[in-house]
Amino acid sequence: MLPWRRLLRPLAVLTLTAAALVAPTGAAQAASAPSSGWNNWSCKPSAAHPRPVVLVHGTFGNSWDNWLGLAPYLVHRGYCVYSLDYGQLPGVPFFNGLGPIDKSAEQLDVFVDKVLASTGASKTDIIGHSQGGMMPRYYLKFLGGAQKVNALVGLAPDNHGTTLLGFTKLLPYFPGAEHLISSATPGLADQIAGSAFLQKLNEGGDTVPGVKYTVIATKYDEVVTPYRSGFLEGPNVRNVVLQDLCFLDLSEHVAIGLTDRIAWHEALNALDPANAERTTCASVFD
C-alpha cells in the first residue's frame, strides 16, 4: 500500500462512519422496525416495487441483528421487507445459521412461500449476507426456488467456501458465541472449501436459468478469502468489488452487511435495474 493511502485510511473511516450516523435510517426507526417497519405482514407491494424482499442473515446472525440498518433502508424506499431465522441448533439461543445448510434452505423455502402468500406477489427478491448469500442458491437449484425468485443479491457470500480460520475471525463480533458453539456445527462444516455440500451446490454450474445474480464483495474480507472466491460464473451474473465503487470504503466481511450504505445502494440497483443510479462514495448520503 502506498504511503498516501495509509494516511487516507483513518480519514476514510471517519468520513464513512460519520456519514452513516447522519444518514436517514435513524436509530428510532431501526428500533421499531421489526413490528412497524419490516416483517409487516399487512404490507402490499406497490407498482413501483412489485416484489417483496427477503433478507437472509449470515452465520451466527439472526433475523433482526443482521438487518437493523438495511431493512429500514429498504422500507424507507417503499419495499415490503421480511427476514427469517434459520439454521438453529438445539440449546443454542440467538446465534443461528449453524445447522445443516440443506435444511436451512428448506426453512427458506417455507418462509418464501409465506411471504408470497401474504403479499400476493408471484416472485420475491432475496438479499443475503455471508452464508445468507450462498445458502439461497441451494434453494434455487434443488428446491424449486428459481420459479419464485427474480434476483439474488449476495453481500460477501462464501459461494465457494472458506476455512475454519475464517469463521474464528467472526467470533469477536458476537460476544458469547465461542462459549455456546460446540464442534458439532454442521453449518460451519458445510461452508469449508471443498466440503461435500459445496461440491454438490457448485457441480454443473453456479447459477440456474431465470434468476439474476449479483455478488458484492469487499477486498478487505477477512472471512471469504480470497474475496473473489465469492464471485459466480454464468449468465445473468454481475460481480462487483465494493472498492471499485468507492476506494474509500474500508468495510470488511461483517460491516458490508451491517453498516455499509454503499453496498446497500448497489444492492438496491440490483433490485430495480431500470431505475438504477450510479453507486459512488457519495451514495453513503442517499
Steps between C-alpha positions, in 0.01 A plus 500: 500500500632843408582741788232751397241225517609416854435861593159496334376188677423667838334792319290260294384314808396822673326635190298188425412441865379856543296478183335179616409661831332802344338314210123463514456146629458628855552313826138548604378362170730197529386431855137475391569319175417139594137592577429815300760497224604162372328164557178695461261228382239753390741662252395483135758560225456813290502528123844661528633214714285197417719238665552459876860472622611211721814562709711196592746546787850357524670247726454587871238761401125512539196657336535839665859574606636449148247743354464794738643722226407351164138408580395859592703625201283290267172567682568875476525454123162332471579129513316231694785338695517173692771309686515151646694297753655179369759240590425486873678244719327345806612675817671786315292819525545818296783370277355345183625379164676204661280208392539294180472739209272278293253504792540877530406527133181308578419761765552773239267313265221503759561866585494618138169321448363682806619837368351441155169386647483805726595758236329344200820534297606232254871541566732642762852641504758374750790687660734289711811570704787249518348150530167673432624595154610145422235279665211628280683357198416151635135603522510631143679195360344207686174612665318674217587851616590620151129516419440735794807727498585780260840604637755386757740760640790373710695731734839331550358152434723195545385339178806280469574458868747624756714353778444440868748780565262730318215404732710554813555858383125555527478405869620833648201670333256279694585506875416172668483299178826316557377361833167386356617343177631145519688312230169346386411781259413353160427846361867588544624171360283547190669833429857370506651518152478159335219369721255245359226762528689756290600240244133413452396866495751605235504187286365565154524878530454779751165629377157389383299649212253777566666657805714814501807479724703783653803448723638799691841420649755698699873461456537540878302181564676304774260204488445428130855479373596568234205734476448420132413142596156637578448588133269297279530394139211467259234700316316781678790548744655828613802488731593829669794600718391761754824696470448537124191702590668701778871461574447659843274215610687286755217264593600143575286185517265605779465872425397448138171357623450691824592861425615556143259730315715487187448124479130550576469755219649252255265229629210740442617541140488123460139494622392772257748517211261707285536787748857436610718794598878484491651393830785721625648612831222759512240221512560482873286816525208366293 
